[in-house]
Amino acid sequence: MNFFSAPEIISNYVQTGTAKASYPVYKTLLLALLAGMIIAFSAAVTNTAVHDISNAGLARMTAGLLFAFGLGIVVVLGAELFTGSCLNLISVLEGRITVFTMLKNWLFVYIGNFTGSLVVASGCAFFGQLNYSSNGLAAFTIKVAAAKCALPFPNGLVMGIFCNILVCAGVLMALSAHDTPGRIMGSYLPVLFFVICGFEHCVANMYYIPAGLMAVQVPAYAAKAAEMGIDIQALTWGNFLGKNLVPVTLGNIIGGMSVAALMWVCHLRKTHQK
């Protein structure tokens, strides 16, 4: 067969998750930095592509079709993405790593993802990438960031749960294939779904919101946002961290761990007990 079955995928992930959780800190940070940059590039691409599209459905579809390639790149390159790392619970349930090892891995992956995203966000905001459409892209970036900063806590939590159910499904589907096209397509469709629906991904938001926060510090970009009547009252670092990143991250953890636990119970638990 040219693919792994569901039980084989979960069994294979135990080996992968165990190995990744045991990486030296420097390796985890570097691979997480790479993943953060890749997801940030994906977010920058989607903003650039949709900033001048007024039809909401067409804009979401365009964003989904483009952003969804990001996870495939992460998977193929073996980079470390926080949302996918939530699947490490499978290795914990199999007794291959400890909870402490999993949490340590999450911490350094999160730091690396955040750093990589900030590198791309600052480059785009301060070195001219947002100049498209006479600074219209910058104004759109600010608008997206402000809307995310105004997200109510329960909304961020639930949208984060839904998002990472799909992302983790995409990671596992990517592992079902033996070849690169199969891996990319396996990861592609679930991510396409979450982007079109507008669910919340903590690492993507590490680009979307800081890019807006940095853009508003550029006088020409701030003037364009004011000209377009964009309300930036909610656009603060405090709201980014407290009203978006915290609930979305918690939601992503809940969604990812739910997928991990469900897959383990359904495909490995009986084997483990025997």
Rosetta blueprint (number, residue, H / E / L):
1 M L
2 N L
3 F E
4 F L
5 S L
6 A H
7 P H
8 E H
9 I H
10 I H
11 S H
12 N H
13 Y H
14 V H
15 Q H
16 T H
17 G H
18 T H
19 A H
20 K H
21 A H
22 S L
23 Y L
24 P L
25 V H
26 Y H
27 K H
28 T H
29 L H
30 L H
31 L H
32 A H
33 L H
34 L H
35 A H
36 G H
37 M H
38 I H
39 I H
40 A H
41 F H
42 S H
43 A H
44 A H
45 V H
46 T H
47 N H
48 T H
49 A H
50 V H
51 H L
52 D L
53 I L
54 S L
55 N L
56 A H
57 G H
58 L H
59 A H
60 R H
61 M H
62 T H
63 A H
64 G H
65 L H
66 L H
67 F H
68 A L
69 F H
70 G H
71 L H
72 G H
73 I H
74 V H
75 V H
76 V H
77 L H
78 G L
79 A L
80 E L
81 L L
82 F H
83 T H
84 G H
85 S H
86 C H
87 L H
88 N H
89 L H
90 I H
91 S H
92 V H
93 L H
94 E L
95 G L
96 R L
97 I L
98 T L
99 V H
100 F H
101 T H
102 M H
103 L H
104 K H
105 N H
106 W H
107 L H
108 F H
109 V H
110 Y H
111 I H
112 G H
113 N H
114 F H
115 T H
116 G H
117 S H
118 L H
119 V H
120 V H
121 A H
122 S H
123 G H
124 C H
125 A H
126 F H
127 F L
128 G L
129 Q H
130 L H
131 N H
132 Y H
133 S H
134 S H
135 N H
136 G H
137 L H
138 A H
139 A H
140 F H
141 T H
142 I H
143 K H
144 V H
145 A H
146 A H
147 A H
148 K H
149 C H
150 A L
151 L L
152 P L
153 F H
154 P H
155 N H
156 G H
157 L H
158 V H
159 M H
160 G H
161 I H
162 F H
163 C H
164 N H
165 I H
166 L H
167 V H
168 C H
169 A H
170 G H
171 V H
172 L H
173 M H
174 A H
175 L L
176 S L
177 A E
178 H L
179 D L
180 T H
181 P H
182 G H
183 R H
184 I H
185 M H
186 G H
187 S H
188 Y H
189 L H
190 P H
191 V H
192 L H
193 F H
194 F H
195 V H
196 I H
197 C H
198 G L
199 F L
200 E L
201 H L
202 C H
203 V H
204 A H
205 N H
206 M H
207 Y H
208 Y H
209 I H
210 P H
211 A H
212 G H
213 L H
214 M H
215 A H
216 V L
217 Q L
218 V L
219 P H
220 A H
221 Y H
222 A H
223 A H
224 K H
225 A H
226 A H
227 E H
228 M L
229 G L
230 I L
231 D L
232 I L
233 Q L
234 A L
235 L L
236 T L
237 W H
238 G H
239 N H
240 F H
241 L H
242 G H
243 K H
244 N H
245 L H
246 V H
247 P H
248 V H
249 T H
250 L H
251 G H
252 N H
253 I H
254 I H
255 G H
256 G H
257 M H
258 S H
259 V H
260 A H
261 A H
262 L H
263 M H
264 W H
265 V H
266 C H
267 H H
268 L L
269 R H
270 K H
271 T H
272 H H
273 Q H
274 K L
